[in-house]
Amino acid sequence: MSVLCGLPILECVYCLACARWVWKKCLYTAGHESENWGLATASEFEAVPHLCRIVLAVYEDDIRNPIWAPPGGYGINPDWVILRKNYEETEARVPPYMIYLDKDNADIVLAIRGLNLAKENDYAVLLDNKLGQTKFDGGYVHNGLLKAAQWVLATECDILRELVERHSSYTLTFAGHSLGAGVMTLLAMLVVKNREKLGNIERKRIRCFAIAPARCISLNLAVRYADIINSVVLQDDFLPRTTMALEHVFKSLFCLPCLLCLMCLKDTCTLEEKMLQDPRRLYAPGRLYHIIVRRPFRVGKIPAVVRTAVPVDGRFEHLVLSCNMTSDHSIVWIERESQRALDLMVEKDQAMEIPARQRMERQESLAREHSEEYRAALQRAVALDVPHAFSPPSYGTFSETEEWEDSGGIRRDFSILSSKRRRDSWDEFRERLFDTDESGRMVLKKS
């Protein structure tokens, strides 16, 4: 009898818990995760709308007669296109891509389009993602995207090397959307690890812009490559927040909202410490640029704001239950909103009438701030005991036991190294604050 009386109480507790969860998720908006990030400036964000248009141009069958061109056109010169490859020419290994010599901006751009819902080969690349299957540079990466990036590098290595050597003052930029963003992320990392294949190009000349990327690299890699890789996310976009294996997402397209709700529930109930300690959990790569265009309980759009950071914890961990979570993934909307945000930044700078000298000093200061933020993110990863958070040697990767061999032939275990550094730090702290008396007891130092 007592058991039967207890059932309604359990049901009530369960219903209240579910109602509280639903209430919290309905109040959770995309602005929460980036509210403490810094504001992006026009000088660092100005490349994003232009690169969005270049990526969007890859979707066209004929650039000279575009169908999807935004107002004002793509802003690219068809005569500067070095090559374009369609599905037949890529042997279905990757989506179509284009190499563009941007003479106006002194840039060599390799751009790739996103997933084509009508192409089975794109699904094959995206779904080749067995959890923890592939290691790279001390972390874990998406297996299918890595193989696609390796194919692109092997195929276009000679052309890229020739362009890099001929235009020694140009930057080398990798840009992609959605599926293509993941491929370009892995390609940029491959180029950094094999710079001799491109004429020993300097690391500072390499950059990557992943637009609405899939989660494709582990947390230690996401932070370590934040100096060259930038992710651009529009408001509530679901893909950079999708923690479940992508094969399950696209196999369940017939009931995607149901699956997203289940994923949302699962992530909400997972402790953040557990997320950070999972070395095979994949993340959106690099430095994050979050475009905010809406506020809760407000009708219509707000003036677009772009916030940026290199976060370690709180890196797009939770899905946002929003009617815009899929539309915000569109490259068309990302291009429009990024341009709107850039126009507001430029307008604000013009209103302040910043002299050219001060503007240059501001850009140098911004570069220093980014460098300091990058180092702080690496230190934060170490402090949180993120697996493999220490940078490995430039020539090697971690083994299953998290060891590597340095140039002197000494094998080092990183878990031991981490605890040793914490112990050394504590010993130094103790020596600064305490003395030892005659009986051997520690006493506080007198100031």
C-alpha positions, 0 to 999 in steps of 0.5 A: 500500500505504501508503495502505491502511495509513493508512485504519485509522488514520484510522478509529480517529482518527475513531472516537475523536473521535466517542467523545470528542464523545459523552462530552462531550455526555453529561456536558454538563448545563444547569447548566453554562451558568448555574453562575456566574450569581447566584441570583434572589430572591423579590422579582424572581421572584414574578411568574413563577408567577402569569404562568405561570398567566395564560398557561395560562388562555389555553389554556382555552375557558372560564375559569369552567369550567377543564380544565387548572387547576393545584392551587389554580386559576389565581388570576385573577378572570374578571371582570377579563378585559378581552377574549379572542380565539380563532383566528377573532377573531385572523384566524389572524394570532396564537394566542389571547390575553387582556388581563387587568386584575390589580388585586391586583398593579396590572398590565395583562397581555397574555398569549398562548398557545403553538403549537397543534400542530393549527393550520396558522396557528401553523406559518405564523407560526413558519416565516416566518423567512428568515435575516436577512430582517427588521431592527429597531432596529439588529439582526435579528428573527424575521420572522413573529413581528414581523408577528404582534406588529405586528398585535396592536399595531395591533388592541389599541392603543386598548384598551391606551392607554385602560387605561394612561392610566386606571390610571397607576400600573399596570405593562404586562406582556407574557407568553407561552409558546413561540411566544407568548413570541416574539410578546410579545418583539417586541410589547414592543420595538415598544411601547418604540419607539412609546410615543406610541401608548400615551400616552407610557408610561414605559419603566420601566412596561413589562416582558415575561416570555417563558416558554420562548421561541424564539430570536427576536432578535439578540444586540445586541437581546437585551442592549439590551432586557434591562432590560424583557424576561425569559426563563424557561427550565426546565432542559433546554428545547430551544427556547431552545437551538435555533439552526437555523431553526425551519422545519427543526425542525418540518418534521422532526418525524418524526425530531426526535431525529435532527435535534437530534443533528445540530444539537448536533454542528454547534453543538459544532464551531462556534467561539464567536467565529464565533457572536458575530460573526454579526449574524443569529444569533438568541438567547433575549431579555433577562435569563435566569432558569434554573430548575434542578431536576435534577443529573447522576448523581442520582436524582429532583429536587433543591430547585429553584434559579433562577439569573439573569444578562444573559449575552453569551457562553454564552447557551444556545448548546448543546443538552442531550442529555436525555430531559427536553429536550422535557418541560421546554418544557411550560407546565404543568411550568414553572408547577409548578417555578417555584412550587416554586422561589418557595416555597423562596425565600420559606421561606428569607427567612422563616427569616432573619426579614428586617425590612420596612425591610431587605427594602425596602433589599434590593429597592433594592439588587437594582434597582441590581445589575440596572442595573449588570449590564445596563450591564456586559453592554452593555460586554461586548458591545462588548468582544467586538466583537458586531456593532451592539453600540452603542445606536443613536439612539432614532429610527433603525435601522442600515443595511446599512453599519452607519451612522446619522445623528445629530441633527447630520446627521453619519454615523457608522460603528460599526466605525470608532467601535469601533476609535477607542474602543479606540485612545483607550483605549490612548493613555490607558493608554500616557500613564499608564505611559510617558514619552518621553525626549530621543531620542523613546523611550518609558520607564516612568514612575517611581513 
